[in-house]
């Protein structure tokens, strides 16, 4: 599950198990696309910076 599928799945999370599955899929997607992402660290993401 990647990309838009993750956004659709996030809307259906209704239990702890759903949430765990979502986080695992999100982590997998991040590692697959990490070179394409502007924010390489949590600090950059939270500050809204791409550098």
NORGI-V682161 format. One record per pair of residues at least 12 apart in sequence whose C-alpha atoms are under 10 Angstrom apart, sorted by the first residue. I is the first residue (numbers start at 1). J is the second residue. D is the distance in Angstrom with one decimal. If there is no record, write none. Layout:
# NORGI-V682161
I_J_D ; I_J_D
This chain:
# NORGI-V682161
1_22_9.0 ; 1_24_9.8 ; 1_25_6.2 ; 1_26_8.3 ; 1_28_8.6 ; 1_29_7.6 ; 2_25_7.1 ; 2_26_7.4 ; 2_27_9.8 ; 2_28_8.1 ; 2_29_5.5 ; 2_30_8.9 ; 2_32_9.0 ; 2_33_9.6 ; 3_25_9.9 ; 3_26_8.8 ; 3_29_7.3 ; 3_30_9.6 ; 3_33_9.6 ; 5_25_9.9 ; 6_22_7.3 ; 6_23_9.6 ; 6_25_7.5 ; 6_26_7.1 ; 6_29_8.8 ; 7_22_9.6 ; 7_26_9.7 ; 9_21_9.7 ; 9_22_7.3 ; 9_25_9.9 ; 10_22_6.8 ; 10_23_9.4 ; 10_26_9.8 ; 37_50_8.8 ; 38_50_5.0 ; 38_51_7.6 ; 39_51_7.2
